Every structure is written in structure tokens, then in C-alpha cells.
Amino acid sequence: MKASTSIVFLLSCSATKAASGFQLPKATTAANSASKLSMSISPSSIGGLLIRGGAAAEPALQNFYGDALGYFGGIRIPASFLAGSSLAAMFIFKTKANNGGELSTLERRVLGFYHFNSLLAFLLSLNTIASATIAHTAVLHGRFNKMAETAYMMMRREFEYEFVTVRWSFLCSLFCFLGMIASRLLIEFDLLKKDTNGGDSKNKKEIALLVVCSLGALATHLLSYVNQNLWCWQSLIGMTIYLGKMIATRAFVEARPLQIVSVGLTAASAFYIAKIGLRELKGKAGDVAN
């Protein structure tokens, strides 16, 4: 009996050792292969897998509440300078405007160009200040999604009309201001007058060309730089068309009565500008015929 019991015990021990002998190498082999695999994958390979789309990493969102406040608050400072300067310049040359008969045809046209640009610079810069102030209050209200990848994306998403209007109005007022400065230099220093002295007349003509070329170079440089950094439009003309569509949508699709009145008055202003321009062209044709 004892012999049979010892035999059974020995058989069970040998079976246990055999089982453990077969399983341990498998576990060891699996652990070794896992360690070798983990050592073979470098951090750069993991980054490459993430870039290729192995694991889609979502961009980090940030809070751009302060950026919106800073933009709408900061742009009012240069716009205020343009508004004040153009308003003061609008009432200069009143005597010359009343005594138009003493001016040559070119001087009258440059004077009209001066007043037209001063008026546009004032209106557009004032629109920039008002729109930025209203948008600043809307940002202070705080009921919008402040999280985005960039501040630009957040502004286009939450304050598209205000953002586009402020940018467009400020840029256009800046170019109108440059046109006003150029025409004022030509009129203030009598660079367009024809003097009897041939040498003096030639000198004034060269100075006038210098003024036009220098300010024209600055205007074209700024316009080129603006067109390169509009991001959502290829040029300022495309931005103007987009803003016109937005205003038309607010006026006629959303049916805002005062916006409809504003669009009508703008169209009337454009009509009278074209009418005055055609009258000047007819007057020039009559002078040539006479």
C-alpha cells in the first residue's frame, strides 16, 4: 500500500515538473520577444506613426477671449488718428473750392479727388471705431465659444461680420488717407500750376512726379502686403465682394430695415459720384472742342 502511494506521489510530482517545464519557457519566450519589440521601436518611429495617421492626434484648443478683446480695442487707436486727421483736412481749401474758376482743370480734379478721399477716409475710419466698439461690448458679454485652434479661427467663427467689417474699413481708410495726402501736397505747394518761368515750371513738375511716385510706391507696397496676408481672400477686391454679400444678406435675407436703408443710400451716393464724374468728363470734352 505504501509502495503504491509513493509511486502515485512520484508520478504526480513528475507531471507537475513537466507541465511547469513546458510552460515556463513559453512565458519566458513571450516576455523576451515583447521586450525586444519594445526596444526596437524608437520614439521617432512612434512620432512617424502618429504623423502618418496611425493615431489621430487632435489639435489643442486654447482660450482666445483676451485676444478678441485686444484686437477690437487696439484697432481703434490708429483708426481714431485717421478719423481726426481726415475730418480736419476735409475743411481745408474751402477758398480754393469756391474760386474754382481760378484753377486749371487738373487742379480742380485733384482738389475734388482730395475732398473725396478725405470724406471716405473719415467715414471708413469712423465705421471702424464704431464697429470695433460694438464688437468689444459683444466680447465682454461672453456668450460665445472662446475655444479654438487659433485666434483668427475663433474670430471668423464667432464674430465674422464684425471682424471682416473692421479689417476692411480700416484698410480702405488707410489707402484713402494716402490718396488725400498725395493730393494735398500737390495743391498746397502749387505743384500743378503752369508758371511763365520755364525753369520753375519744370522744377515743380519734377517735384509733383516725385510726390506721386513716392506715395504711389508706398500704397502699392502696402496693398501687395495686405493681399498676401488676407488668408481667406486672394486680394482686397475679393474681400470687398465678400463683405458686400454679407451686407446684402443682412439687408434682404434677414430683412433688417435700417440695413436696407443704408444699402439704398450707398447706391444713391455711388450714383451721384458717377454723375459728377461724367459731368467733369463732358466739361473737359467741351473745353477741348472750344
C-alpha positions in Angstrom: 0.0 0.0 0.0 2.8 2.4 0.9 4.6 1.5 -2.2 1.7 2.3 -4.4 1.1 5.6 -2.6 4.8 6.6 -3.2 4.6 5.6 -6.8 1.5 7.8 -7.3 3.2 10.7 -5.5 6.3 10.4 -7.6 4.2 10.3 -10.8 2.3 13.5 -9.8 5.5 15.4 -9.0 7.0 14.4 -12.3 3.8 15.5 -14.1 3.9 18.9 -12.3 7.5 19.4 -13.2 6.9 18.5 -16.8 4.0 20.9 -17.1 5.9 23.7 -15.5 8.9 22.9 -17.7 6.8 23.3 -20.8 5.0 26.5 -19.7 7.9 28.5 -18.3 9.9 28.6 -21.5 6.8 29.8 -23.4 6.2 32.6 -20.9 9.9 33.5 -20.9 10.0 33.5 -24.7 6.9 35.7 -24.9 8.4 38.2 -22.4 11.7 38.3 -24.2 10.1 38.9 -27.6 7.9 41.6 -26.1 11.0 43.3 -24.6 12.9 43.0 -27.9 9.9 44.5 -29.8 9.6 47.4 -27.4 13.3 48.1 -27.6 13.2 48.0 -31.4 10.5 50.8 -31.7 12.2 54.1 -31.1 10.4 57.4 -30.2 11.0 58.8 -33.7 9.2 55.8 -35.1 6.2 56.3 -32.8 6.1 60.0 -33.9 6.2 58.9 -37.6 3.3 56.6 -37.0 1.3 59.4 -35.4 2.1 61.8 -38.3 1.1 59.1 -40.9 -2.3 58.7 -39.2 -1.5 55.7 -37.1 -3.1 57.5 -34.2 -5.1 60.7 -35.0 -3.9 63.4 -32.6 -6.5 66.2 -32.2 -5.1 69.8 -32.2 -5.0 71.5 -28.8 -7.8 74.1 -28.3 -7.0 77.4 -26.5 -9.0 80.2 -24.9 -8.7 83.4 -27.1 -11.0 85.6 -25.1 -8.2 88.1 -24.4 -7.1 88.2 -28.0 -10.5 89.2 -29.2 -10.6 92.0 -26.6 -7.2 93.1 -27.6 -7.9 93.2 -31.3 -11.2 95.2 -31.1 -9.7 97.5 -28.5 -6.4 98.1 -30.2 -7.5 98.8 -33.7 -9.5 101.8 -32.5 -6.3 103.8 -31.8 -4.9 104.1 -35.3 -8.5 104.4 -36.7 -9.0 107.4 -34.4 -5.9 109.1 -35.8 -7.2 108.6 -39.3 -10.7 109.9 -38.4 -9.4 113.0 -36.7 -6.9 113.9 -39.4 -9.3 113.4 -42.3 -12.1 115.4 -40.5 -9.7 118.3 -40.1 -8.5 118.1 -43.7 -12.0 118.0 -45.1 -12.5 121.7 -44.4 -9.2 123.0 -45.8 -9.0 124.6 -49.2 -12.5 126.0 -48.9 -11.4 129.2 -50.6 -9.9 127.3 -53.5 -13.0 125.2 -53.8 -15.2 128.3 -54.0 -12.9 130.0 -56.5 -12.8 127.1 -58.9 -12.6 129.4 -62.0 -9.1 130.5 -61.0 -7.9 126.8 -61.0 -6.9 124.8 -64.0 -8.8 121.7 -65.0 -6.2 119.4 -63.5 -6.1 121.4 -60.2 -9.9 121.2 -59.9 -9.9 117.5 -60.4 -7.1 116.9 -57.9 -9.0 119.1 -55.4 -12.1 117.1 -55.9 -10.1 113.9 -55.5 -8.7 115.3 -52.3 -12.1 116.1 -50.8 -13.5 112.7 -51.9 -10.6 110.8 -50.3 -10.9 112.8 -47.1 -14.6 112.1 -46.9 -14.1 108.4 -47.5 -11.2 108.2 -45.0 -13.4 109.8 -42.3 -16.4 107.6 -43.0 -14.5 104.4 -43.1 -12.3 105.1 -40.0 -15.4 106.2 -38.1 -17.1 102.9 -39.1 -14.0 101.1 -37.9 -14.2 102.8 -34.5 -18.0 102.2 -34.1 -17.9 98.6 -35.2 -14.9 97.7 -33.1 -16.5 99.3 -30.0 -19.8 97.4 -30.5 -17.9 94.2 -31.1 -15.8 94.9 -28.0 -19.0 95.0 -25.9 -20.2 91.8 -27.5 -17.0 90.1 -26.4 -17.4 91.4 -22.9 -20.9 89.8 -22.9 -19.1 86.5 -23.1 -21.8 84.3 -24.6 -19.7 82.6 -27.3 -17.4 79.7 -27.7 -13.9 81.0 -26.8 -12.0 77.8 -27.6 -10.3 77.4 -31.0 -7.0 76.4 -32.6 -6.1 80.0 -33.4 -7.5 83.4 -32.6 -8.2 84.0 -36.3 -10.4 80.9 -36.5 -12.3 81.9 -33.4 -12.9 85.5 -34.7 -14.1 84.2 -38.1 -16.4 81.7 -36.4 -17.9 83.9 -33.6 -17.6 87.5 -34.9 -17.3 87.1 -38.7 -19.3 90.2 -39.7 -17.6 92.5 -37.1 -14.1 91.1 -37.8 -14.4 91.4 -41.6 -16.0 94.9 -41.4 -13.4 96.3 -39.1 -10.5 94.9 -41.1 -11.9 96.1 -44.4 -12.9 99.6 -43.2 -9.5 100.2 -41.6 -7.5 99.1 -44.6 -9.6 101.1 -47.1 -9.5 104.2 -44.9 -5.7 103.9 -44.8 -5.4 103.9 -48.6 -7.9 106.8 -48.9 -5.7 108.7 -46.4 -2.6 108.2 -48.5 -4.5 109.5 -51.6 -5.6 112.5 -49.6 -2.0 113.2 -48.5 -0.7 113.0 -52.1 -3.4 115.3 -53.5 -2.9 117.8 -50.7 0.8 118.0 -51.3 0.1 118.8 -55.0 -2.4 121.5 -54.2 -0.7 123.1 -51.1 2.6 123.7 -52.8 1.1 124.7 -56.2 2.8 121.9 -58.0 0.2 121.8 -60.7 0.3 125.5 -61.7 1.8 126.5 -65.0 4.2 129.4 -64.4 5.5 131.7 -67.0 9.0 130.9 -65.9 10.0 127.7 -67.7 12.7 126.6 -65.3 10.4 127.0 -62.2 7.6 125.1 -64.0 9.9 122.2 -64.9 11.1 122.0 -61.3 7.5 121.9 -59.9 6.6 119.2 -62.4 9.5 117.1 -61.2 8.5 117.6 -57.6 5.0 116.7 -58.4 6.2 113.5 -60.1 8.3 112.8 -57.0 5.3 113.1 -54.7 3.1 110.9 -56.8 5.8 108.2 -57.3 6.9 108.0 -53.6 3.3 107.8 -52.2 2.3 105.5 -55.0 5.2 103.2 -54.2 4.1 103.1 -50.5 0.5 102.5 -51.4 1.3 99.6 -53.9 3.7 98.1 -51.4 1.1 98.1 -48.6 -1.6 96.8 -51.0 0.7 93.9 -52.1 1.5 93.0 -48.4 -2.2 93.2 -47.5 -3.2 90.9 -50.3 -0.6 88.4 -49.2 -1.9 88.3 -45.6 -5.7 88.3 -46.0 -5.6 84.5 -45.6 -9.2 83.9 -46.7 -9.2 86.0 -49.8 -6.7 86.4 -52.7 -7.0 90.2 -52.8 -8.7 93.2 -51.2 -11.2 93.2 -54.1 -12.3 89.6 -53.1 -12.7 90.7 -49.5 -14.8 93.7 -50.7 -17.1 91.4 -52.7 -17.4 89.0 -49.7 -18.3 91.9 -47.4 -20.9 93.2 -49.9 -22.5 89.8 -50.0 -22.7 89.7 -46.2 -24.3 93.1 -46.1 -26.8 92.1 -48.8 -27.7 89.0 -46.8 -28.2 91.1 -43.6 -30.4 93.6 -45.5 -32.5 91.4 -47.8 -32.4 87.9 -46.4 -32.5 88.7 -42.7 -34.8 91.7 -43.6 -33.2 94.4 -41.4 -35.0 97.7 -42.3 -32.2 100.1 -41.4 -29.7 98.0 -43.3 -31.9 98.2 -46.4 -32.0 102.0 -46.0 -28.2 102.0 -45.7 -27.7 100.0 -48.8 -30.1 102.3 -50.7 -28.3 105.4 -49.6 -24.9 103.9 -50.5 -26.3 103.1 -54.0 -27.5 106.7 -54.3 -24.1 108.0 -53.3 -22.4 105.9 -55.9 -24.9 107.2 -58.5 -24.1 110.8 -57.7 -20.4 110.2 -57.7 -20.7 108.7 -61.2 -22.9 111.6 -62.3 -20.4 114.2 -61.1 -17.6 112.3 -62.8 -19.5 112.2 -66.1 -20.1 115.9 -65.9 -16.4 116.5 -65.4 -15.6 114.4 -68.5 -18.2 116.3 -70.6 -16.8 119.6 -69.4 -13.3 118.5 -70.5 -14.7 117.5 -73.9 -16.3 120.9 -74.3 -13.1 122.7 -73.4 -11.2 120.7 -76.0 -13.9 121.4 -78.6 -13.8 125.1 -77.8 
